[in-house]
Amino acid sequence: MKSPNGRCNVTKIDYNETRMGGPLIGRLRIDGGRAKTEEREFGEAMAFSPDSRYLAVGEFVGLTDDNAGPHSQVVVFDLELATEYIVHDEYGGLIHHVSWDVEGCLSVTAWRYPDGESEHRDVWRPSR
């Protein structure tokens, strides 16, 4: 996936189902931007901000303490400053989709059993 300005490219590596019918989880390589992704697992939900400075990604953290379900979060990488922000935590659920509006505000769609999908609007915006 290329950034809107064409300077960064995200490559998915070794994406596989965690179990039959489960989501695809794997590693990421980010070329053209600075982000620490080694030894971490990510889902398919990812999106660049309109200005290409930030990359929001659903990260698989592991299973809940009681093994009742997955634990995932949304991490936003500042690709210029090599910093990151955890902007949404879904304990017992999975991140399905992340999207930025034209003003640079991030929204997240998550899924959790038995509630189903939920949308979380305006979860984060960069400080100006």
CORWO-V642812 format. One record per pair of residues at least 4 apart in sequence whose ideal C-beta (glycine too) atoms are under 8 Angstrom apart, sorted by the first residue. I is the first residue (numbers start at 1). GAP is how many residues later the second one is. Records with the same first field share a line. If there is no record, write none. Layout:
# CORWO-V642812
I=GAP  GAP
This chain:
# CORWO-V642812
1=8  9  45  47
2=4  6  7  8
3=4  5  6  29  30  45  49  52
4=44  46  47  48
5=46  47
7=25  26  45
8=22  23  24  25  40  44  47  71
9=21  22  23
10=18  19  20  21  36  45
11=17  18  19  20
12=14  15  16  32
13=13  14  15  16
14=12  13
15=9  10  11  29
16=8  9  10
17=4  5  6  7  8
18=4  5  7  42
23=20  21  71
24=19  20
25=16  17  18  35
26=15  16
27=10  11  13  14  15
28=9  12  14  18  29
29=8
30=4  5  7  25  47  49
32=47
33=22  44  46  47
34=45  46  47  48
35=20  42  44  47  49
36=4  46  48
37=5
40=19
41=18  19
42=4  15  16  17  18
43=14  15  16  17  29  51  52
44=14
45=12  13  29  50  51  52  53  63  64
46=9  10  11  12  52
47=8  9  51  52  53
48=4  6  7  52
49=4  5  6  7  51  55  57  77
50=50  52  54
51=53
52=27
53=25  26  27  73
54=22  23  24  25  46  50  72
55=21  22  24
56=18  19  20  21  31  42  44  50  68
57=17  18  19  20  41
58=14  15  16  36  37  38  40
59=13  14  15  16  36
60=10  11  12  34
61=9  10  11  12
62=8  9
63=4  5  6  7  8
64=4  5  6  7  27  28
68=24
69=23  24  43  44
70=22  23  24
71=18  19  20  21
72=18  21  22  23  38
73=13  15  16  17  22
74=12  13  14  16  21  24  32  34  49
75=9  10  11  12
76=8  9  11  30  48
77=6  7
78=4  5  6  7  48
85=39
87=19  21  36  37
88=7  20  22  32  35  36
90=4  5  20  22
92=20  21
93=17  18  19  20
94=16  17  18
95=13  14  15
96=13  14  15  21
97=11  12
98=8  9  10  11
99=7  8
100=4  5  6  7
101=4  6
103=22
104=21  22
105=16  17  19  20
106=16  17  18  19
107=12  13  14  15  16
108=11  12  15
109=8  9  10  11
110=7  8  10
111=5  6  7
112=4  6
